[in-house]
Amino acid sequence: CASMWKQRLRWTIGWDETSLKHAGAFTDSGTLTCRARCGLVWTFILRWAMTVLTVGAVYVGLPLTTFRQLDEAHWGKLITYLGQTCFIMGLGPWTFATIEALLQVPRRGVQGAIQVAFVFVVASPFGFASFFLFNFFLQVTSCFKLSTGRVKGWEVTQRAPSAKKCGKEEKDPEWATEDSEVPGS
């Protein structure tokens, strides 16, 4: 679990560093078209805005609706309709993902049956909320590390020694020596 956190945090920090590095391209009078600028904003900036909106909708809206029933008398017609529509639309991916996994059981056998259980739990509203919470903590940690200057060089995961196959030891590529840099870094 710790290695997954480190890897995902590396990716998130890289994403945020790239967003900050290229933020000037959003307003620069260069060769970017309006469409390209909108794409950059959508890809880099909107992810933070969607996180804030999701925190408001899930972690503020959910407790409010547990204390006050979601009906027209308390919330009005529009809010009640939107809340019910969002709930029903949220059940769609869960249902269809589980059905798709069920349809794959005859072809995949036991692994397919395990996948059904996994998809049922992960694609559920609680699974999505857990995944969102995990990503939220990644983004908060990334922003904290970037703002305090605590981003160190990338930690390269140590790999196990290469295994022998067919009586012949496989060698790592020439560039993968202990003191070499990772390509593209």
Disulfide bonds with the S-S distance in Angstrom:
none
